[in-house]
Amino acid sequence: MNRKQFLKTCGLGCLAGITGVTLLQGCSSTQGINGEIKDSDLIVDLKDFEIRKDNGVEYRKYIIVHHDILKAPICVYRFDAQNYSALFMLCTHQGAELQVFGDKLQCAAHGSEFSNKGMVESGPAEKELRKFPVTIDNNSLKISLK
């Protein structure tokens, strides 16, 4: 490969990489929000799951809820309008914060993987994730932190 071909190939590769990252960011369905705490409940507005489009409303599969008093965020999965799962995003193996990839939560430290209902799918973790009870109250989710 000569110098001109090399520069052309590198330039096209960089352009493709930048375009790919831009497209992925635009397609992102993840929403990180700050929740509000009332009594012992973390409150999340149901509208935080909505993605408004010209032809109607679509829903995010999950949102990640942060609050300063929490050691780690809580991932809230939406299965349908009445069914949600709230999971503490700390690995039960050694306490590393988890990352969300679609319907799975993964530990970058040692590779443990959990389902969207908190069950261990691969170790070294052996214990399922901490789950929080979720109730629907008007247009909000109440996540009990007790």
C-alpha positions as CSV (number, residue, x, y, z in Angstrom):
1,M,0.0,0.0,0.0
2,N,1.4,3.4,-0.9
3,R,1.2,6.6,1.2
4,K,-1.8,8.0,-0.8
5,Q,-3.8,4.8,-0.4
6,F,-2.9,4.6,3.3
7,L,-4.1,8.2,4.0
8,K,-7.3,7.7,2.0
9,T,-8.1,4.4,3.9
10,C,-7.4,6.1,7.3
11,G,-9.5,9.1,6.4
12,L,-12.4,7.0,5.4
13,G,-12.1,4.9,8.5
14,C,-12.1,8.0,10.8
15,L,-15.1,9.4,8.9
16,A,-17.0,6.1,9.3
17,G,-16.2,6.0,13.0
18,I,-17.4,9.5,13.6
19,T,-20.6,8.9,11.6
20,G,-21.3,5.6,13.5
21,V,-20.9,7.2,16.9
22,T,-23.1,10.1,15.9
23,L,-25.8,7.7,14.7
24,L,-25.6,5.6,17.8
25,Q,-26.0,8.6,20.1
26,G,-29.0,9.7,18.1
27,C,-30.6,6.3,18.4
28,S,-30.0,6.0,22.1
29,S,-33.0,5.0,24.2
30,T,-31.3,5.3,27.6
31,Q,-32.5,8.0,29.9
32,G,-30.6,9.0,33.0
33,I,-32.8,11.0,35.4
34,N,-32.6,12.4,38.9
35,G,-35.3,10.9,41.1
36,E,-37.1,12.7,44.0
37,I,-37.3,11.1,47.4
38,K,-40.5,11.4,49.4
39,D,-40.5,9.6,52.8
40,S,-38.8,6.2,51.9
41,D,-39.9,6.2,48.2
42,L,-38.0,7.2,45.1
43,I,-40.5,8.9,42.8
44,V,-40.2,8.6,39.0
45,D,-42.5,10.2,36.5
46,L,-44.0,7.7,34.1
47,K,-43.4,10.3,31.3
48,D,-39.6,9.6,31.7
49,F,-40.2,6.4,29.8
50,E,-41.9,8.2,26.8
51,I,-40.2,8.9,23.5
52,R,-42.5,11.3,21.6
53,K,-42.5,11.0,17.9
54,D,-44.5,12.5,15.1
55,N,-46.6,9.4,14.8
56,G,-47.2,8.8,18.5
57,V,-45.4,7.7,21.6
58,E,-42.8,4.9,22.0
59,Y,-41.4,3.7,25.3
60,R,-37.9,3.2,26.6
61,K,-37.1,-0.3,27.8
62,Y,-35.4,1.2,30.9
63,I,-34.3,4.3,32.6
64,I,-31.5,4.9,35.1
65,V,-32.4,6.8,38.2
66,H,-29.8,8.7,40.2
67,H,-30.1,10.4,43.6
68,D,-27.3,11.8,45.8
69,I,-28.2,9.6,48.8
70,L,-28.0,6.4,46.8
71,K,-24.6,4.5,46.7
72,A,-25.4,3.6,43.1
73,P,-28.1,4.2,40.5
74,I,-31.3,2.2,40.2
75,C,-32.2,0.7,36.8
76,V,-36.0,0.6,36.2
77,Y,-37.1,-1.7,33.4
78,R,-40.5,-1.2,31.8
79,F,-42.2,-4.5,30.6
80,D,-45.6,-3.0,29.9
81,A,-47.8,-0.2,31.3
82,Q,-48.3,-2.0,34.6
83,N,-45.1,-4.0,35.1
84,Y,-41.8,-2.6,36.2
85,S,-38.6,-3.9,37.7
86,A,-36.3,-1.7,39.9
87,L,-32.8,-3.1,40.4
88,F,-29.9,-1.7,42.4
89,M,-26.9,-1.3,40.0
90,L,-24.3,-2.8,42.3
91,C,-22.8,-6.2,41.5
92,T,-23.4,-8.8,44.2
93,H,-19.9,-10.3,43.7
94,Q,-17.7,-7.4,44.9
95,G,-19.9,-4.3,44.7
96,A,-18.8,-2.7,41.4
97,E,-21.3,-0.5,39.6
98,L,-23.1,-2.3,36.8
99,Q,-23.6,-1.1,33.2
100,V,-26.8,-1.6,31.3
101,F,-26.9,-3.2,27.8
102,G,-30.4,-3.7,26.6
103,D,-32.1,-6.4,28.7
104,K,-28.9,-7.2,30.7
105,L,-26.8,-5.6,33.4
106,Q,-23.1,-6.3,33.3
107,C,-20.2,-5.9,35.7
108,A,-17.1,-4.5,34.0
109,A,-14.9,-5.6,36.9
110,H,-15.3,-9.4,36.7
111,G,-17.9,-10.1,34.0
112,S,-21.0,-11.1,36.0
113,E,-24.2,-10.7,34.0
114,F,-27.8,-10.2,35.3
115,S,-31.2,-10.3,33.6
116,N,-33.6,-7.4,33.6
117,K,-35.3,-9.0,36.6
118,G,-32.1,-9.2,38.6
119,M,-31.3,-12.9,38.2
120,V,-27.7,-14.1,37.8
121,E,-27.1,-15.2,34.2
122,S,-23.3,-15.7,34.5
123,G,-20.9,-15.4,37.3
124,P,-18.7,-15.1,39.3
125,A,-21.7,-13.4,41.1
126,E,-23.9,-16.1,42.7
127,K,-26.6,-13.8,44.4
128,E,-29.3,-12.0,42.4
129,L,-29.5,-8.2,42.4
130,R,-31.3,-6.2,45.1
131,K,-34.8,-5.5,43.9
132,F,-37.1,-2.7,45.1
133,P,-40.9,-2.9,45.2
134,V,-42.5,-0.7,42.6
135,T,-46.1,0.6,42.7
136,I,-47.9,2.9,40.3
137,D,-49.5,6.0,41.9
138,N,-51.3,8.3,39.4
139,N,-48.7,9.2,36.8
140,S,-45.7,8.2,38.9
141,L,-43.7,5.1,39.9
142,K,-43.0,4.8,43.6
143,I,-39.9,2.7,44.3
144,S,-39.7,1.7,47.9
145,L,-36.2,2.1,49.3
146,K,-37.0,0.2,52.6
